[in-house]
């Protein structure tokens, strides 16, 4: 059997594979195999990796100095044209790698074709997405930072605003409203710390792994890693192209963040309800009803709450795609991009809207103050006072419960009890306990670190501001990788 010499003329459908195939790909295969349009957002990251790779080809002797300059100049021009919309992927471009090599080859001729030596789409794809996620982690963290700032600004205004603290959505104990706001700020802010920790583990470059075994041409991956802002190359070339745990971990952080945003959203929906009346939302951050003219709906909170399920689904979907995949690379891994892109895009919509809603909401101080003692929220003060006078807490609990029942029978709150009623319930309930039966006394008593006493909340806000400043340094500080 004789083999025909392969044609050296460019194919009308430029592909990075196919030399051993006798026929063109079926239309259904092309449709399934082509990257989704959103994947072409990776163009700047693929070009960044290609610049580092070109310098590695110079070190390997594949390129000379003139060819390197021609390639780098061509890639710079291509990136400018792509950003300006002067050049776009065609239907025949299978992915971002095919698109860029096609355009470079059309513009530079054979020099453009040299760029493929010593690398694979496997390490390119892993590198592109990792660079993108490291960039986006900082962008999302900046948006979280702004939301934290809005929560803390509100909290700073309400350090002395009394409010009912809830458990099981039932009145529990008095707090200051700033303490509740800061609980959300603390939980949401931890996701920036998670991104920082994730970034440390993800700062390993897959370039030089090629298809799976490493490259016989590009043998200084530590240099391209440093150029792209990584700490070092990946330790194992198979793991470099097969692993997507860094994507899953990124999706976990975005999912956890979405869950925290959902919990804040649920609180806002309740606070703004006619039943609670704790806050008034700014008109610019609400919508109305097409049939009920009086409605003012907290749509930002509701939409944000709904997005949490979407992001959780993206994480679970990628974990399911990874389950039981053999090493090294499989096309199943292409699912990583749609999951990552959707999660990033969703948060970039949700976070600014949530920030604006929180920043502009007005707190109904008097309504919170009125509700703070309702529902016997001062009962724990009675039990604690008894315990401090030497009554075993198990007995103190029973005595306080009896006092609550007596108040219920008379239709009064604990703040309205008389000395006579105290004596009637239990002789150990002396008039001295009355000094504890105000919301002000209840919050002032909780002076341990992390408690709701106003001075402790003020200190918490101060520490949170200091932490924000440290996070700001990571978000906007020295980062050698490409920010696109």
Number of C-alpha atoms within 10 A of each C-alpha: 3 4 5 6 6 8 8 6 6 12 8 7 14 17 18 17 8 11 10 7 8 7 8 9 12 8 9 8 9 15 14 10 14 15 17 13 10 11 15 17 15 20 21 24 25 21 20 23 22 24 22 19 26 25 23 23 23 16 16 16 12 18 19 14 12 10 17 20 14 15 24 18 12 18 22 16 13 21 18 14 13 15 14 10 9 10 14 15 17 11 12 15 21 21 24 25 23 20 22 22 21 22 19 21 18 13 14 15 13 11 15 21 14 17 21 16 16 22 22 20 18 22 25 25 22 24 24 26 20 22 27 21 21 24 19 20 22 22 17 22 24 19 20 26 24 19 25 25 20 21 22 24 17 21 23 19 12 21 22 21 21 26 28 24 21 14 9 6 7 11 19 20 23 28 30 28 29 26 29 19 22 22 14 18 24 16 16 23 23 15 23 26 16 20 23 19 11 18 20 13 11 21 22 22 26 33 34 30 30 24 21 22 15 22 19 13 17 25 16 16 22 17 16 25 25 18 19 24 18 24 17 17 22 22 12 13 21 20 17 28 29 22 17 18 13 16 23 21 16 24 25 19 22 27 25 20 23 28 21 20 26 21 18 23 23 16 15 22 20 16 18 21 16 10 8 13 14 22 20 17 21 16 14 9 19 15 13 14 10 7 7 8 8 8 12 17 18 24 15 21 25 15 15 25 22 15 20 23 14 17 27 18 16 24 23 17 15 24 16 11 14 20 8 7 13 9 12 16 19 13 8 11 19 16 14 22 21 16 21 24 18 15 24 20 12 18 23 16 12 19 23 14 18 23 19 17 23 25 19 16 17 15 20 15 16 13 15 21 21 13 18 27 28 19 18 19 26 25 23 20 23 22 22 17 18 22 16 12 10 9 16 12 15 10 13 23 19 12 21 21 17 14 22 21 13 19 18 14 9 10 9 15 19 22 19 12 18 12 14 11 13 18 13 12 17 13 9 14 22 13 13 10 17 19 11 20 22 19 25 20 15 22 21 18 15 16 14 9 12 13 18 26 23 25 16 19 26 19 13 19 22 14 12 19 15 12 13 17 13 12 20 16 10 17 21 12 10 9 15 12 19 16 14 13
